[in-house]
Amino acid sequence: MRKKIIGFAISLAVLGLFALVFNLYFEIVEDEEYTLPSIEAMTNDFLALDRWLLSNGFTIRVENKGDYHVIADSFEDIIFIQSGNFAWDEESIAWLVRRAGYGATLIISLDFFRSWPEESALGEFLGSLGLESYYPEEGYGFLYDSNSPSFSRNISFAEPEDASLVLRDAEDYIRLVEFQKGRGRIIVTGRPSFMENHSIDHEPNARLCWYLFAGGGNNNTEYSAKTIFFIRGEIRPEGILGSFFQRGNFLIIIIAGLLLIAAGFWSALPVFGMVRGSEEGKGRTLYERFLAEGHFLRRYKSLDVYRAVYFREIKRRLKKKEYLSDDEVMERAAIIWAGGPEGIPAVKKAAGDKPQNIKDFPKSIVILKTILERL
């Protein structure tokens, strides 16, 4: 039965291999394959944006967290900051405003907040720009417009006075505001859903991204306009195997692990059968085992001690049960073993009264062991 199962498995594997080769090299109809997103795409919401910008000649740099020391050393003239990943203080804001005045583009994403604390450094900065959050009492609707960018619904703004550009969604709520600052500009928006992997292929979203990073209002030099600095979340999984898992090989690892477990069960559990056949050999006789033990004891000069332990236990039991003297113990032990006093010489020899050959050791142990069992 087992041979039939193995034969069936081998036949199935051969047929599967033949089908795979035929599909790869003799494909007649074009096949469209759908695969799950890689681990890198699942951990980096802006992976498609990064690759798009790189393919168009931009140089990008990414940091997961930021503060004044991070931006003070930056040279890029397009700076994108997720507000939740930045330590806002007056010194950092003053530096960013000064960079915008010299021609940089500053893009601030307000993440998931519907409003911001006015007494915070970020709140005071946005207030100085004339920005106020706006949230309708009845809540936002869900009107969809294919010609409008995919703005996040987490935040909208009240009408600002000094904005150079205001973008509204299909429901006429202000979702993105731009301010001219010297030679540069400051752009504030909610969570930038239009930049994320699942929506950037939509034409209005792509046009808005191109405007923010390379479009009009950018007065930078040819070199600086090609450099972008992102302060946002993780761009790849961390860890020793992160660079391997991010390429979508996790399914292969799972399958290989299951095959390894199955092979381990096949090798270890009897229900799957033996991996290699073997015949059980005959064990040594009791005489041979006692003789091997005697050789070991003689090497360490403990042969007489071993027999003495046996006989001392026999004497203890007989004295306890029948209150016998030493001479009577020997006679009684001979009767127990041989059925009469004629066995006394053999018992004395077994007990070690006289030197004996190592070959006689197993017989002595058998005699003493028999007496103990009968007691």
VENJO-V41697 format. One line per field, one symbol per residue. ss: DSSP state (a for helix, b for strand, c for the rest). psi: psi as a letter, one per 30 degrees, with the letter a starting at -180 (. if undefined). burial: # if it has 16 or more other C-alpha atoms within 10 Angstrom, else .. A space follows every 10 residues. Layout:
ss=???
psi=???
burial=???
This chain:
ss=caaaaaaaaa aaaaaaaaaa aaaaaccccc ccccccccaa aaacccaaaa aaaaacccbb bbbccbcaaa aacccccbbb bbaaabccca aaaaaaaaaa acccbbbbbc cccccccccc aaaaaaaacc ccbbcccccc cccccccccc cccccbbccc ccccbbbbcc cccbbbbbbb bccbbbbbbc ccaaaccccc ccaaaaaaaa aaaacccccc cccaaabbbb bccccccccc caaaacccca aaaaaaaaaa aaaaaaaaca aacccccccc cccccaaaaa aaaaaaaaac ccaaaaaaaa aaaaaaaaaa aacccaaaaa aaaaaaaacc aaaaaaaaaa accccccaaa aaaaaaaaaa aaaac
psi=eeeeeeeeee eeeeeeeeee eeeefhkekk kkkkllllee effjfgeeee eeeefgglkl kkkellaeee ffglflgjjk kkefgkjkle eeeeeeeeee ffflkjjkkg bgkflkkffl eeeeeeeffg kklkjkeflk ahkkjfgkli kkgfkllljl egkfkkklaf ggkkfkkkkk jbfalkkkla kiffflefff fkeeeeeeee eefgalfjgl leeffgkkjk jaakflklle gefeffggge eeeeeeeeee eeeeeeeekf fflkekkkkk lkllleeeee eeeeeeeeeg hgeeeeeeee eeeeeeeeee eghlleeeee eeeeeeefgl ffgeeeeeee fgfkkllfff eeeeeeeeee eeef.
burial=.......... .......... .......... ........## ##.####### ..#....### ....##.#.. #....##### ######.#.. .#...##.## ########## #...#..... ######..#. #####..... .......### #######.## ..#..#.### ..######## #.######## #######.## .#.###.##. .###...### ...####### #######... ....##.#.. .......... .......... .......... ......#..# #..##..... ..##.###.# #..##.##.. ...#....## #######... ..##..#### ##........ #####.###. ##...
